[in-house]
Amino acid sequence: MASKDELTVPKEDLADAWQRMLPERLHGGDKAEVRADGIDDRTLRVHIKTAGHQMLEFDFAVKYVDSREIDIQLTDVEKDGQSVDERTDIMQDLILDYRRHLHETAQALHHYTHS
């Protein structure tokens, strides 16, 4: 029997829900692609492209610890197809902002993930 706090939503359904919800929380013009991880049923792969001339792309792994809590790992940052140093203050601010949007999306989907 599954515990009350265990994530029980099928991974493809969860990815679809995130794909619908995340763009509403991003800055105008930013684009996001969400897909289920091929190995871990509790992890989503999120790819965000920034709007404008920056040509920045961020990849995150969003893992559900339980039905409410997520763990976010930055997996890659690229500018114009080339990996960049994400340790600069500007990049850290952008990463922090996107992490906040990812947490907001998870919170907005609590009704769906926590039944």
C-alpha positions as CSV (number, residue, x, y, z in Angstrom):
1,M,0.0,0.0,0.0
2,A,1.4,3.4,-0.9
3,S,1.9,6.0,1.8
4,K,-0.2,9.1,1.7
5,D,2.8,11.3,0.9
6,E,4.1,9.2,-2.0
7,L,3.9,10.6,-5.5
8,T,1.4,8.4,-7.4
9,V,0.7,10.4,-10.6
10,P,1.9,8.7,-13.8
11,K,5.1,10.4,-15.0
12,E,3.7,11.3,-18.4
13,D,0.6,12.8,-16.9
14,L,2.8,14.8,-14.5
15,A,5.0,16.0,-17.3
16,D,1.9,17.1,-19.2
17,A,0.6,19.0,-16.2
18,W,4.0,20.8,-15.8
19,Q,4.1,21.6,-19.5
20,R,0.7,23.4,-19.2
21,M,1.5,25.1,-15.9
22,L,5.1,26.2,-16.1
23,P,4.9,28.7,-19.0
24,E,2.3,30.6,-17.0
25,R,4.9,31.3,-14.4
26,L,7.8,32.2,-16.7
27,H,8.7,35.7,-18.0
28,G,6.9,36.7,-21.2
29,G,8.7,35.2,-24.1
30,D,10.6,32.5,-22.2
31,K,9.9,29.0,-23.4
32,A,9.8,25.7,-21.5
33,E,9.8,22.1,-22.5
34,V,9.0,19.5,-19.8
35,R,9.4,15.8,-20.3
36,A,9.4,12.8,-18.0
37,D,12.8,11.3,-17.1
38,G,13.6,8.1,-19.0
39,I,14.8,6.3,-15.9
40,D,13.3,7.8,-12.7
41,D,9.5,8.0,-12.5
42,R,9.8,10.8,-9.9
43,T,12.0,13.1,-12.0
44,L,11.1,15.6,-14.7
45,R,13.6,17.2,-17.2
46,V,12.9,20.9,-17.7
47,H,14.5,22.9,-20.5
48,I,14.0,26.7,-20.4
49,K,15.0,29.1,-23.2
50,T,15.2,32.7,-22.3
51,A,13.5,35.4,-24.4
52,G,15.4,38.1,-26.2
53,H,19.0,38.2,-27.5
54,Q,20.7,36.4,-24.6
55,M,20.2,33.0,-26.2
56,L,20.5,31.3,-22.9
57,E,19.2,27.8,-22.2
58,F,18.8,26.2,-18.8
59,D,18.3,22.5,-18.0
60,F,17.0,21.3,-14.7
61,A,16.2,18.0,-13.1
62,V,13.1,18.3,-10.9
63,K,12.7,15.3,-8.6
64,Y,9.7,14.7,-6.4
65,V,10.9,13.8,-2.9
66,D,7.3,13.1,-2.0
67,S,3.9,14.2,-3.3
68,R,4.6,17.8,-2.3
69,E,8.3,18.5,-2.0
70,I,10.7,18.8,-5.0
71,D,14.4,18.8,-5.3
72,I,15.8,20.9,-8.2
73,Q,19.2,20.3,-9.7
74,L,20.7,22.5,-12.4
75,T,22.2,20.2,-15.0
76,D,23.4,22.6,-17.7
77,V,23.5,26.2,-18.9
78,E,24.3,27.1,-22.5
79,K,24.6,30.3,-24.4
80,D,24.3,30.1,-28.1
81,G,24.9,26.3,-27.9
82,Q,28.0,26.5,-25.8
83,S,28.3,25.6,-22.1
84,V,28.8,28.7,-19.9
85,D,30.1,29.3,-16.3
86,E,27.0,29.4,-14.2
87,R,28.9,30.7,-11.1
88,T,28.8,34.4,-12.2
89,D,26.4,36.6,-10.2
90,I,24.2,37.3,-13.2
91,M,23.8,33.6,-14.0
92,Q,23.2,32.8,-10.3
93,D,20.4,35.4,-10.2
94,L,18.8,33.9,-13.3
95,I,19.1,30.4,-11.9
96,L,17.6,31.4,-8.6
97,D,14.7,33.1,-10.5
98,Y,14.0,29.9,-12.5
99,R,14.2,27.8,-9.4
100,R,11.6,30.0,-7.9
101,H,9.4,29.5,-10.9
102,L,9.8,25.7,-10.7
103,H,8.8,25.8,-7.0
104,E,5.8,27.9,-7.9
105,T,4.8,25.4,-10.5
106,A,5.1,22.5,-8.1
107,Q,3.0,24.4,-5.5
108,A,0.3,25.2,-8.1
109,L,0.1,21.4,-8.9
110,H,-0.3,20.3,-5.2
111,H,-3.9,19.6,-5.9
112,Y,-2.8,17.2,-8.6
113,T,0.2,15.5,-7.0
114,H,-1.1,15.3,-3.4
115,S,-4.3,13.4,-3.3
